[in-house]
Amino acid sequence: MSNEPLIAFVAPPFAGHLFPLLQMATGIRDSGIQNLKFYSTPEARPAIEASGFRWTSLLPEHSHQVTQISDTRSRVGSNPVRLYRQFKMNLNLMDQLKREIKTDWKYRKPDLVIADFTVPIAGIAALELGVRWWTSMPTPCVLETGEETPSYLGGWQLPETWIGRTRDWAGRRMIRIFKKTIFRIFKNEVQKLGIDSVYRTDGYERIYSPEKILGLGIRDFEFPRKWPSWFQFIGPLTQSPDLPHAVPVFQSGKTHVLVTLGTHLGWARQHAGNLVRQVASRMPQCVFHYSCGEHKQDGAADDSRNRPLNENSNFSNFFTYPYLPYDQHLKNFDFVIHHGGTGILYSCLQNRIPSLVWPQDYDQFDHAARLVSHRLGKKLVPNPEIVARDINELLGCSKTKSQLGRFGEILDDHNPIDSVVCELRSIFSQSN
């Protein structure tokens, strides 16, 4: 194995970033390329080990800070103060992360680093060591191209008039000014990390690979723009590792609704549970399964049993689960209420399932805008009467069904693993 090319995968421990790389690596391993290794914080251990990969723990004494950066107590949105604080917390960890990675690579450099787009410092470290670096990007809409409808501004729709196009131009300018301002404020700290500017001479952000960006989605779902030549849409990666969980029970003759807000933002998940309980009381013909997105780190499944809202009454169409893997069970659901994360969003499209999207933070509003624009679902209005009405409307909407069929066929034509393996065999054959 020592003579075989080594591929290093670097990702934060969060499902939407780690799980796609685990699926990618599993497919690469199944193709015959065996020398693979993961780098993440200790919270990623159950998922990485369940997938059967070697790994190195990063930031073991500071991993709780990584969680705090992403799993905030309130919405970050485009609030400049909260974004500033989040960046400052992130910056404080990057120097330590870079040193730990380079120390591990000192004696055996990888031949290729594939890093999630939220861990660009791994790519910077790779370039300094003369190692190839690819960026994995589950959220293509965040890439700045100079002509896009900008993201992270609350989910803007495509412009239809010159006013909208002017709005987009102003939004792009505002984002670039904000990023450059943050860079100037932290210039010394950022330059010590090996990042000497926000943008490269070609106009693209330095934190993404100049060689290959793997877009984990499809071009048809994104709003039109001119993508860089090294950006490759390979299709979504939506599978989950085999982690302990309860198997949901499906009742004959009922409509089954999955509710999930992902694995971040506990403040939002509690509110969602309360709302859906009210919806369930109005829709006895439906059974609601609410996934809290909290798989146990120790692998225990003791609390993963079905728990009806009120075991002593006839009202038993609401069940909660700490964790449900979408890929294993989604095909049995008729409808989904979700937050707009790429994993659940694309899982719904692959299974031709209509949805209500309830974005909470980050890129979720931009995904919601695209879902609504393509008539693949609707944006949730947090009112139980309206939610119940919209569920019934979407379940019977022929236009939505047709659009889901069209996008499902597009997704069927993508094979992400084959695309990545083909690229790997190409670069490794050139180096031999």
Buried (B, 14 or more C-beta within 10 A) or exposed (E): EEEEBBBBBBBBBBBBBBBBBBBBBBBBBEBEBEBBBBBBBBBBBBBBBBBEBEBBBBBEEBBEBBBEBBEBEEBBBBEEEBBBBBBBEBBEBBEBBBEBBBEBBEEEBBBBBBBBBBBBBBBBBBBEBEBBBBBBBBBBBBBBEEEBBBBBBEBBEEBEEEEBBEBBEEBBEBBBEBBEEBBEEBEEBBEEBBBEEBBEEEEBBBBBBBBBBBBBBBEEBBBEBEBBEBBBBBBBBBBBBEBBBBEBEEEEEEBBBBBBBBBBBBBBBEBBBEBBBBBBBEBEEBBBBBBBBBBBBEEEBEEBEEBEBEEEEEBBBBBBBBBBBBBBBBEEBBBBBBBBBBBBBBBBBBBBBBBBBBBBBBBBBBBBBBBBEBBBBBBBEEEBEBBBEBBBEBBEBEEBBEBBEBBBEBBEEBEBBEBBBEBBEEBBEEEE
